[in-house]
Amino acid sequence: MSLFSCGSDDDICLSGEATPRVKLKFKTQATGKLKTLDSLFIKVDYGNGPVVVLATKAKTDSILVPLRVDDVLFTKMFVGLSRDAVTSEVKINYTTKSSYVSPACGVKKVYENVNAELLVADPVFGIEQNQTQITDESKTHFFLLF
């Protein structure tokens, strides 16, 4: 006895169809010009305490950070320029909406009414909002001011 199955094109989840991450870029606070960082360390609290999502000493001008996908309407992120000093605290607030993608990908979250507040400054001294919705990863959502 043999059993064969054939799937359609919907069996493959192509890039860009998953829940989008927040895209952050960096600026110098004094001039407002885009900035490349030599090192960046980010922790995110997904509900069980801060988890390291980025620890790099390479030059970077932007980063994509996953947000919470549960029913909590904010994500706390901790930012630093060295491993020992991840001291800035950023709270990203939003409402979520579920969007059906395909049988293979299922449902993704879309973030609306997005805003961010800086709870603890240094090394991040401010946040500049660029988008109020996170529907894809093509546009910058926030600029962190250093």
C-alpha positions as CSV (number, residue, x, y, z in Angstrom):
1,M,0.0,0.0,0.0
2,S,1.4,3.4,-1.0
3,L,0.2,6.9,-0.2
4,F,1.2,9.9,-2.1
5,S,0.5,13.6,-1.6
6,C,1.0,16.7,-3.6
7,G,0.8,20.2,-2.3
8,S,0.0,23.5,-3.9
9,D,2.1,26.7,-4.0
10,D,0.4,27.6,-0.7
11,D,2.6,25.0,1.1
12,I,5.5,27.4,1.0
13,C,5.6,30.4,3.2
14,L,7.5,33.0,1.2
15,S,9.5,35.8,2.8
16,G,7.6,38.9,4.0
17,E,4.5,36.9,5.0
18,A,5.3,36.3,8.6
19,T,4.6,38.7,11.5
20,P,6.7,41.8,10.8
21,R,9.4,43.0,13.1
22,V,10.0,46.6,14.2
23,K,12.7,48.3,12.1
24,L,14.9,50.7,14.0
25,K,17.5,53.1,12.6
26,F,19.8,55.5,14.4
27,K,20.4,59.2,14.4
28,T,22.7,61.6,16.2
29,Q,20.5,63.7,18.5
30,A,22.5,66.9,18.0
31,T,22.4,67.0,14.2
32,G,19.5,64.6,13.3
33,K,21.8,62.9,10.8
34,L,21.7,59.1,10.3
35,K,24.3,57.3,12.4
36,T,26.1,54.0,12.1
37,L,26.9,52.3,15.5
38,D,30.1,50.4,16.1
39,S,28.4,48.1,18.6
40,L,24.9,47.5,19.7
41,F,23.3,45.3,22.4
42,I,19.6,44.8,22.7
43,K,17.5,42.7,25.1
44,V,13.7,42.3,24.8
45,D,11.3,41.3,27.5
46,Y,8.8,38.8,25.9
47,G,7.2,38.1,29.3
48,N,9.8,36.0,31.1
49,G,12.4,38.7,31.7
50,P,14.9,40.3,29.2
51,V,16.3,38.0,26.5
52,V,19.3,39.0,24.4
53,V,18.2,39.5,20.8
54,L,21.3,41.3,19.5
55,A,24.9,41.4,20.7
56,T,27.3,42.7,18.1
57,K,30.4,44.7,17.8
58,A,30.1,45.1,14.1
59,K,29.0,48.3,12.3
60,T,25.3,48.5,11.9
61,D,22.9,51.2,10.7
62,S,19.6,49.5,11.3
63,I,18.1,46.5,13.1
64,L,14.9,44.4,13.0
65,V,13.5,43.4,16.4
66,P,10.6,41.0,16.9
67,L,7.7,42.3,19.1
68,R,5.5,40.3,21.4
69,V,2.8,38.2,19.6
70,D,0.7,37.4,22.7
71,D,-2.2,39.6,23.9
72,V,0.1,42.1,25.8
73,L,-0.2,45.5,24.1
74,F,3.5,46.6,24.6
75,T,7.0,45.3,24.3
76,K,9.9,46.5,26.5
77,M,13.3,46.8,24.9
78,F,16.7,47.5,26.6
79,V,19.4,49.1,24.5
80,G,23.1,49.6,25.1
81,L,26.4,50.2,23.4
82,S,28.4,47.6,25.4
83,R,27.6,44.2,26.9
84,D,27.8,45.6,30.5
85,A,25.7,48.7,29.9
86,V,22.4,47.8,28.4
87,T,20.7,50.7,30.3
88,S,18.2,52.5,28.0
89,E,14.7,51.2,28.3
90,V,12.2,51.7,25.5
91,K,8.5,50.7,25.7
92,I,6.8,50.2,22.4
93,N,3.0,50.4,22.7
94,Y,0.5,49.1,20.0
95,T,-2.8,47.4,19.3
96,T,-2.7,44.2,17.2
97,K,-4.9,42.8,14.5
98,S,-4.6,39.2,13.1
99,S,-4.3,38.8,9.3
100,Y,-4.8,35.5,7.5
101,V,-1.9,34.8,5.1
102,S,-2.2,31.2,3.7
103,P,-2.8,27.6,4.8
104,A,1.0,27.1,5.2
105,C,1.8,30.4,6.9
106,G,-1.4,30.7,9.0
107,V,-2.1,34.0,10.7
108,K,0.2,36.9,11.3
109,K,0.0,39.8,13.6
110,V,-0.2,43.4,12.3
111,Y,0.6,46.2,14.7
112,E,-1.4,49.4,14.7
113,N,-1.4,52.7,16.6
114,V,2.3,52.1,17.3
115,N,4.2,54.6,19.5
116,A,7.3,54.4,21.7
117,E,8.3,56.0,24.9
118,L,11.8,56.3,26.4
119,L,11.5,55.1,30.0
120,V,15.2,55.3,30.9
121,A,17.7,57.4,28.9
122,D,21.4,57.0,28.2
123,P,22.8,55.9,25.8
124,V,19.5,56.5,23.9
125,F,18.4,60.1,24.4
126,G,15.2,60.2,22.4
127,I,13.0,58.4,19.9
128,E,11.7,59.8,16.7
129,Q,8.6,58.1,15.2
130,N,8.4,57.4,11.5
131,Q,5.4,55.0,11.1
132,T,2.3,54.3,13.2
133,Q,1.7,50.9,11.7
134,I,3.9,47.8,11.4
135,T,2.6,45.9,8.4
136,D,5.9,44.9,6.8
137,E,9.7,45.4,7.3
138,S,10.4,47.7,4.4
139,K,10.0,51.0,6.1
140,T,11.8,52.4,9.2
141,H,9.4,52.6,12.1
142,F,11.5,54.5,14.7
143,F,14.8,56.3,14.9
144,L,16.7,55.9,18.2
145,L,18.6,59.2,18.9
146,F,22.1,58.7,20.4
